[in-house]
Amino acid sequence: MKKVGKVDYFDGNKGKLFFFVEDENGVEEEGFYKVENDEKVFYIFVTSLCEMPLDSELRARYSKYDYAFDTEERYLLYAQATILLEYRKGDKKKIIGYKTIPRHNELVYVLETHDFDILGLPKLDFAHVRSGSHHFDTKAGFRKEAYITHWLLCGWTNSGKTNAAKVLLNVTIKGDGEPFAGGVVIDPHGEYYQELKHFNTVGAPRVIHYTVGAGNDEFEKELKISYQNIYPSYLTEVYEFREDTQVNFMNQCVRWKGRKDWIRYLLDTPVEKIVDDFKNEEKGELSPLTVMAVKNRLNGIFKEDEEVWTAESNNFISTIVEGVTRGNWYIIDVSSIGERTTKVITAMIAKSIFSKYKSQRVRNYNEWKKYKPAGILVEEAHNYLSPEETGKGNVIAKIAKEGRKFHVFTIVVEQDPGGIDHRILKQIHNKVILQLIPSDARVIAETTPYVNELEKKIPYYSIGEGLFVSTGSFNFALPVKFPRISEWIDNNIDKCKRCGKPTMSITGLCLNCQNVKKNRDISAFM
């Protein structure tokens, strides 16, 4: 074991242990260390190095320059640490918290990989434990039961947050032999499917890609949504329609024209004709201004992305909901779709999933227990979780508040956590915190346990480095390093026995080779 210092004193007011650093290169800020004697091992987490002013009661010890005894030295170099855990060697008893402290003059050592077994961290190949610039071989994970308590992955541009999200999804889909959950990814840049499709087997979907235009394999579907699937409540996620006039008018149209025709009727019929129709049908007086406002807003949604909408009936929504309950994931590629259409699609899917899980838990509990938990991943989460959006009752915000007890959870990816309602941030128990600007780091520190003392470090993390807080898994902020998604795939996914590309297929073939074999088999049969 490498010795790095010696216990000096404990500040009871701050709950901090200070130890003098004997080797300037032996302790890095933000790292794990231990104090060991014959009876106990104390595991500590360094939050900062600091030059402490000389205290007359402590007397002078060493010079911070040459570490020689010097009664004239006015500053001393200390490591400030939080006591995480006391481990009693005899009966293997663990005590989590700040109950005891090491004795003075005990030696401080660098932590070794096997020490993390004593810490009891959940292990998945999600990220690796980091201490300063040193990355342990120890894998960091989360407890399975803590997975559905909502997720936040936050970081500034190029911090690695989307990469971390891809790693999380791969871990989720691989699971412990079966997926931890099913779900939907609202993909704004069309970048998720390529790193997830290796879980697919011909005829056995695990990850399905919906995109504008036909895809290249059987799991890439054309995104076509029937007007018949549209309810007025989906549209209120995009615009603030007046409840007493505009929303009431749309609901009347649904009852009169039916879900099959009400959208096309309002889009294609002149304002004057709609007003006359309502009068002739004795549905009451109708203001032309109300009709015009609704028509303009509908045009703003449905004319922007006409290729997405179809008058033909389809089971797009029910197919996704049913697949999610079985553990499938659906990538909704909205990279070529406008923001308003994206929010309508998100509302349609999220409300349908939430409604299904909520109603089944109440009406058919035994069936609900068979469902896989359902996750909904959204990027640029402030579009759904800002104080303004949560005040409107946005469905993503509603799931963040109420979804956990129904096994529906959110995975929100955001570069500006300050734009998210702080009440929502406090309810998210799984957080990946990568590099952030100081003001956003402050917001995270204010809404997340264990992070406060590390706030000043967050702006200086390298790409892929950060903190992982999972309050249902362990009781501290764990410094981690995320692998690049290509590295994760190389280390966790088998290689195709024909072409060497990644695959999770039980056939041992990647998706392309599966399709080649399928076509050859069909040709031979013909």
Solvent accessible surface area in square Angstrom, and as a share of the most:
residue,aa,sasa,rsa
1,M,118,0.52
2,K,109,0.46
3,K,99,0.42
4,V,1,0.00
5,G,0,0.00
6,K,72,0.30
7,V,4,0.02
8,D,13,0.07
9,Y,46,0.18
10,F,61,0.25
11,D,35,0.18
12,G,56,0.54
13,N,154,0.79
14,K,139,0.59
15,G,19,0.19
16,K,11,0.05
17,L,1,0.00
18,F,6,0.02
19,F,0,0.00
20,F,11,0.05
21,V,1,0.00
22,E,62,0.28
23,D,60,0.31
24,E,107,0.48
25,N,131,0.67
26,G,7,0.07
27,V,4,0.02
28,E,68,0.30
29,E,76,0.34
30,E,6,0.02
31,G,0,0.00
32,F,2,0.01
33,Y,9,0.03
34,K,6,0.03
35,V,0,0.00
36,E,50,0.22
37,N,22,0.11
38,D,137,0.71
39,E,107,0.48
40,K,41,0.17
41,V,7,0.04
42,F,6,0.02
43,Y,2,0.01
44,I,0,0.00
45,F,8,0.03
46,V,0,0.00
47,T,2,0.01
48,S,26,0.17
49,L,50,0.25
50,C,34,0.20
51,E,89,0.40
52,M,46,0.20
53,P,88,0.56
54,L,64,0.32
55,D,62,0.32
56,S,100,0.65
57,E,153,0.69
58,L,45,0.22
59,R,184,0.67
60,A,18,0.14
61,R,62,0.23
62,Y,91,0.35
63,S,7,0.05
64,K,40,0.17
65,Y,166,0.63
66,D,99,0.51
67,Y,53,0.20
68,A,50,0.38
69,F,145,0.60
70,D,46,0.24
71,T,88,0.51
72,E,141,0.63
73,E,24,0.11
74,R,175,0.64
75,Y,101,0.38
76,L,1,0.01
77,L,23,0.11
78,Y,1,0.00
79,A,0,0.00
80,Q,37,0.16
81,A,0,0.00
82,T,13,0.08
83,I,3,0.01
84,L,15,0.07
85,L,2,0.01
86,E,5,0.02
87,Y,24,0.09
88,R,76,0.28
89,K,65,0.28
90,G,73,0.70
91,D,97,0.50
92,K,132,0.56
93,K,110,0.46
94,K,92,0.39
95,I,27,0.14
96,I,82,0.42
97,G,22,0.21
98,Y,139,0.53
99,K,146,0.62
100,T,44,0.26
101,I,61,0.31
102,P,1,0.01
103,R,143,0.52
104,H,105,0.47
105,N,110,0.56
106,E,27,0.12
107,L,58,0.29
108,V,0,0.00
109,Y,36,0.14
110,V,41,0.23
111,L,4,0.02
112,E,58,0.26
113,T,63,0.36
114,H,107,0.48
115,D,3,0.01
116,F,0,0.00
117,D,87,0.45
118,I,38,0.19
119,L,16,0.08
120,G,30,0.29
121,L,11,0.05
122,P,15,0.09
123,K,102,0.43
124,L,43,0.21
125,D,24,0.13
126,F,0,0.00
127,A,0,0.00
128,H,53,0.24
129,V,0,0.00
130,R,8,0.03
131,S,9,0.06
132,G,12,0.11
133,S,83,0.54
134,H,99,0.44
135,H,74,0.33
136,F,9,0.04
137,D,114,0.59
138,T,6,0.04
139,K,84,0.36
140,A,0,0.00
141,G,0,0.00
142,F,7,0.03
143,R,98,0.36
144,K,105,0.45
145,E,129,0.58
146,A,5,0.04
147,Y,2,0.01
148,I,23,0.12
149,T,7,0.04
150,H,5,0.02
151,W,0,0.00
152,L,0,0.00
153,L,0,0.00
154,C,0,0.00
155,G,0,0.00
156,W,97,0.34
157,T,74,0.43
158,N,119,0.61
159,S,2,0.01
160,G,16,0.16
161,K,30,0.13
162,T,28,0.16
163,N,34,0.17
164,A,0,0.00
165,A,0,0.00
166,K,20,0.08
167,V,0,0.00
168,L,0,0.00
169,L,0,0.00
170,N,0,0.00
171,V,8,0.05
172,T,0,0.00
173,I,0,0.00
174,K,65,0.28
175,G,12,0.12
176,D,91,0.47
177,G,75,0.72
178,E,89,0.40
179,P,10,0.06
180,F,15,0.06
181,A,0,0.00
182,G,0,0.00
183,G,0,0.00
184,V,0,0.00
185,V,0,0.00
186,I,7,0.04
187,D,0,0.00
188,P,33,0.21
189,H,114,0.51
190,G,35,0.34
191,E,57,0.26
192,Y,0,0.00
193,Y,4,0.02
194,Q,107,0.48
195,E,41,0.18
196,L,1,0.00
197,K,54,0.23
198,H,13,0.06
199,F,9,0.04
200,N,1,0.01
201,T,24,0.14
202,V,39,0.22
203,G,63,0.60
204,A,52,0.41
205,P,57,0.36
206,R,72,0.26
207,V,0,0.00
208,I,10,0.05
209,H,16,0.07
210,Y,21,0.08
211,T,21,0.12
212,V,47,0.27
213,G,30,0.29
214,A,90,0.70
215,G,26,0.25
216,N,149,0.77
217,D,23,0.12
218,E,64,0.29
219,F,6,0.02
220,E,23,0.10
221,K,88,0.37
222,E,84,0.38
223,L,1,0.01
224,K,71,0.30
225,I,0,0.00
226,S,1,0.00
227,Y,14,0.05
228,Q,33,0.15
229,N,28,0.14
230,I,0,0.00
231,Y,90,0.34
232,P,8,0.05
233,S,52,0.33
234,Y,19,0.07
235,L,0,0.00
236,T,44,0.26
237,E,12,0.06
238,V,23,0.13
239,Y,46,0.17
240,E,110,0.49
241,F,17,0.07
242,R,144,0.52
243,E,129,0.58
244,D,93,0.48
245,T,54,0.32
246,Q,16,0.07
247,V,12,0.07
248,N,70,0.36
249,F,1,0.01
250,M,0,0.00
251,N,52,0.27
252,Q,42,0.19
253,C,0,0.00
254,V,25,0.14
255,R,173,0.63
256,W,63,0.22
257,K,68,0.29
258,G,27,0.26
259,R,96,0.35
260,K,128,0.54
261,D,66,0.34
262,W,0,0.00
263,I,1,0.01
264,R,72,0.26
265,Y,28,0.10
266,L,0,0.00
267,L,14,0.07
268,D,88,0.46
269,T,19,0.11
270,P,82,0.52
271,V,21,0.12
272,E,121,0.54
273,K,106,0.45
274,I,0,0.00
275,V,31,0.18
276,D,72,0.37
277,D,22,0.12
278,F,2,0.01
279,K,137,0.58
280,N,116,0.60
281,E,90,0.40
282,E,157,0.70
283,K,65,0.27
284,G,43,0.41
285,E,163,0.73
286,L,25,0.12
287,S,51,0.33
288,P,71,0.45
289,L,137,0.68
290,T,17,0.10
291,V,0,0.00
292,M,90,0.40
293,A,28,0.22
294,V,0,0.00
295,K,25,0.10
296,N,93,0.47
297,R,70,0.25
298,L,0,0.00
299,N,46,0.23
300,G,18,0.17
301,I,0,0.00
302,F,2,0.01
303,K,90,0.38
304,E,77,0.35
305,D,7,0.03
306,E,102,0.46
307,E,82,0.37
308,V,0,0.00
309,W,11,0.04
310,T,25,0.14
311,A,63,0.49
312,E,130,0.58
313,S,84,0.54
314,N,51,0.26
315,N,103,0.53
316,F,9,0.04
317,I,22,0.11
318,S,66,0.42
319,T,51,0.30
320,I,1,0.00
321,V,11,0.07
322,E,87,0.39
323,G,0,0.00
324,V,0,0.00
325,T,8,0.05
326,R,139,0.51
327,G,1,0.01
328,N,11,0.06
329,W,1,0.00
330,Y,6,0.02
331,I,0,0.00
332,I,0,0.00
333,D,15,0.08
334,V,7,0.04
335,S,61,0.39
336,S,76,0.49
337,I,18,0.09
338,G,18,0.17
339,E,115,0.51
340,R,88,0.32
341,T,0,0.00
342,T,17,0.10
343,K,21,0.09
344,V,0,0.00
345,I,1,0.01
346,T,2,0.01
347,A,1,0.01
348,M,0,0.00
349,I,2,0.01
350,A,0,0.00
351,K,52,0.22
352,S,24,0.15
353,I,0,0.00
354,F,10,0.04
355,S,65,0.42
356,K,71,0.30
357,Y,0,0.00
358,K,76,0.32
359,S,31,0.20
360,Q,32,0.14
361,R,87,0.32
362,V,113,0.65
363,R,199,0.73
364,N,66,0.34
365,Y,105,0.40
366,N,112,0.57
367,E,62,0.28
368,W,11,0.04
369,K,125,0.53
370,K,152,0.64
371,Y,28,0.11
372,K,39,0.16
373,P,24,0.15
374,A,0,0.00
375,G,0,0.00
376,I,2,0.01
377,L,0,0.00
378,V,1,0.00
379,E,19,0.08
380,E,84,0.38
381,A,0,0.00
382,H,66,0.29
383,N,37,0.19
384,Y,12,0.05
385,L,0,0.00
386,S,22,0.14
387,P,81,0.51
388,E,115,0.52
389,E,18,0.08
390,T,7,0.04
391,G,65,0.63
392,K,74,0.32
393,G,46,0.45
394,N,4,0.02
395,V,4,0.03
396,I,1,0.00
397,A,1,0.01
398,K,84,0.35
399,I,0,0.00
400,A,2,0.02
401,K,89,0.38
402,E,62,0.28
403,G,0,0.00
404,R,118,0.43
405,K,122,0.52
406,F,14,0.06
407,H,58,0.26
408,V,0,0.00
409,F,0,0.00
410,T,1,0.00
411,I,0,0.00
412,V,0,0.00
413,V,1,0.01
414,E,2,0.01
415,Q,70,0.31
416,D,56,0.29
417,P,0,0.00
418,G,34,0.33
419,G,21,0.21
420,I,1,0.00
421,D,7,0.04
422,H,75,0.34
423,R,143,0.52
424,I,0,0.00
425,L,0,0.00
426,K,126,0.53
427,Q,72,0.32
428,I,5,0.03
429,H,63,0.28
430,N,0,0.00
431,K,2,0.01
432,V,0,0.00
433,I,0,0.00
434,L,1,0.00
435,Q,57,0.25
436,L,1,0.01
437,I,65,0.33
438,P,78,0.49
439,S,55,0.36
440,D,6,0.03
441,A,0,0.00
442,R,115,0.42
443,V,21,0.12
444,I,0,0.00
445,A,9,0.07
446,E,112,0.50
447,T,11,0.06
448,T,9,0.05
449,P,67,0.42
450,Y,90,0.34
451,V,0,0.00
452,N,104,0.53
453,E,77,0.34
454,L,1,0.00
455,E,38,0.17
456,K,168,0.71
457,K,34,0.14
458,I,0,0.00
459,P,23,0.14
460,Y,180,0.68
461,Y,15,0.06
462,S,66,0.42
463,I,111,0.56
464,G,6,0.06
465,E,25,0.11
466,G,0,0.00
467,L,0,0.00
468,F,0,0.00
469,V,1,0.01
470,S,0,0.00
471,T,44,0.26
472,G,44,0.42
473,S,5,0.03
474,F,16,0.07
475,N,74,0.38
476,F,17,0.07
477,A,1,0.01
478,L,1,0.00
479,P,0,0.00
480,V,0,0.00
481,K,56,0.24
482,F,6,0.02
483,P,26,0.16
484,R,161,0.59
485,I,17,0.09
486,S,63,0.41
487,E,82,0.37
488,W,4,0.01
489,I,15,0.08
490,D,87,0.45
491,N,116,0.59
492,N,28,0.14
493,I,7,0.04
494,D,100,0.52
495,K,98,0.42
496,C,6,0.03
497,K,151,0.64
498,R,127,0.46
499,C,64,0.39
500,G,37,0.35
501,K,106,0.45
502,P,46,0.29
503,T,2,0.01
504,M,61,0.27
505,S,11,0.07
506,I,169,0.86
507,T,61,0.35
508,G,23,0.22
509,L,7,0.03
510,C,6,0.04
511,L,12,0.06
512,N,80,0.41
513,C,16,0.10
514,Q,10,0.04
515,N,33,0.17
516,V,65,0.38
517,K,89,0.38
518,K,87,0.37
519,N,90,0.46
520,R,150,0.55
521,D,75,0.39
522,I,89,0.45
523,S,79,0.51
524,A,90,0.70
525,F,179,0.75
526,M,180,0.80
